[in-house]
Amino acid sequence: MYLPIGVLAFYSFNQSAYSAKWEGFTLKWYRYLFQDESILLALKNSLIVACTAVGIAAIFGTLMAVGLARYRFPGRSLYRGISYLPLIIPDIAIAVATLVFLAAFAITPSLWTIIAAHLVFCLAYVALVVSSRLNNIDPHLEEAALDLGATPVQAFMKVLLPQLMPGIIAGCLLAFVLSLDDFIIASFTAGGGSNTLPMEIFSRIRMGVKPDVNALSVILIVVSAIAALIAELIRSTGEVRSNE
């Protein structure tokens, strides 16, 4: 599974402009990336999309998870199933559905339509991780805070939210990685001049795979792997502390 990634990383240091021919070690392709305006613009767009979608998802995903776990209301099971549906629906289905929606309401694709589309699955991932964290928290702690005179809002902010924070951070990091790496949904909902980093990579490999594309792909993989690792460490550390 990791062999193609290893080959990709190896040829990103190739002196030759043609990936199939090795002519020596160099870092010039990595330096070249930071001088390429198209790549920097795509990176900026990707960060705007990921940070905005994840920021909104952090708030509403947390509230959704708490609401589903702590409150009983008609249609709760149905709402839970619908909320987590984006986790199992193929990306291409979400992309096509979003494109049809935009066309039906004559909404011009732009960076904001990508954000709206990414918010769908970011919200589900954040809510799922926070829900998992909620299962390890003693609900009697909130009841004790209420008995001691705290309002429901104070109990949430001072008792529940600090304990949920590891789950919220982990969920946000996972959602950030998914948003940063997404190509299918972004390509269906992007407007002119709103290319993201995966879209920029795809547009370049159509003209042949070159070392600068390899270098860009390696950076994207490393950033995604680091974010996923940090998310898992935060989640596992939070579970250990709650068990103690």
Residue pairs with C-beta under 8 A, 6 or more apart in sequence:
5 221
8 214
8 217
8 218
8 221
9 214
9 218
11 19
11 22
11 211
11 214
12 29
12 30
12 211
12 214
12 215
12 217
12 218
13 25
13 26
13 27
13 29
13 211
14 21
14 22
14 23
14 24
14 25
14 26
14 29
14 211
14 214
15 22
15 23
15 24
15 25
15 26
15 28
16 22
16 23
16 24
16 211
17 210
17 211
18 210
19 209
19 210
19 211
19 214
29 211
29 212
29 214
29 215
30 215
30 219
32 212
32 215
33 39
33 212
33 215
33 216
33 219
34 40
36 212
38 195
38 200
39 197
39 200
39 216
41 195
42 195
42 196
42 197
42 199
42 200
43 197
45 111
45 194
45 195
45 196
45 197
46 179
46 180
46 196
46 197
46 198
47 180
48 111
48 115
49 111
49 114
49 115
49 118
49 179
49 186
49 196
50 118
50 176
50 179
50 180
51 176
52 115
53 115
53 118
53 119
53 122
53 175
53 179
54 122
54 126
54 172
54 175
54 176
54 179
56 119
56 122
56 123
57 119
57 122
57 123
57 125
57 126
57 172
57 175
58 126
58 168
58 171
58 172
60 123
61 122
61 123
61 124
61 125
61 126
61 127
61 130
61 171
62 126
62 127
62 130
62 164
62 168
64 83
64 123
64 127
65 126
65 127
65 128
65 130
65 131
65 134
66 130
66 134
66 156
66 160
66 164
68 76
68 79
68 80
68 83
68 127
68 131
69 131
69 134
69 135
70 139
83 123
83 124
83 127
84 124
84 127
84 128
85 124
86 94
86 120
86 121
86 123
86 124
87 121
87 124
87 125
87 128
91 182
91 184
91 185
92 184
94 117
94 120
94 121
94 185
95 117
95 184
95 185
95 187
95 188
95 189
96 188
98 113
98 116
98 117
98 120
98 185
98 188
98 189
99 188
99 189
101 107
102 108
102 109
102 113
102 189
107 113
108 191
109 189
109 190
109 191
109 194
110 190
110 191
110 194
111 190
111 191
111 194
113 189
113 190
113 191
114 185
114 186
114 189
114 190
114 194
114 196
116 189
117 185
117 186
117 188
117 189
118 179
118 182
118 185
118 186
121 175
121 178
121 185
122 175
122 178
122 179
125 171
125 174
125 175
125 178
126 168
126 171
126 172
126 175
127 171
128 171
129 167
129 168
129 170
129 171
129 174
129 235
130 164
130 167
130 168
130 171
132 167
132 235
133 163
133 164
133 166
133 167
133 168
133 170
133 235
133 238
133 239
133 242
134 164
134 167
136 239
136 242
136 243
137 160
137 163
137 164
137 242
141 159
141 160
141 163
142 155
142 156
142 159
142 160
145 154
145 155
145 158
145 159
146 152
146 155
150 158
150 159
163 242
165 238
166 234
166 235
166 237
166 238
166 239
166 241
167 235
167 238
169 231
169 234
170 231
170 232
170 234
170 235
170 238
171 231
173 227
173 228
173 230
173 231
173 234
174 227
174 228
174 231
176 227
177 224
177 227
177 228
177 231
180 197
180 220
180 223
180 224
180 227
181 198
181 220
181 224
182 196
182 198
183 196
183 198
183 199
183 202
186 196
186 198
186 199
187 199
187 202
190 196
190 199
195 203
197 216
197 220
198 220
200 216
201 213
201 216
201 217
201 220
204 210
204 212
204 213
205 213
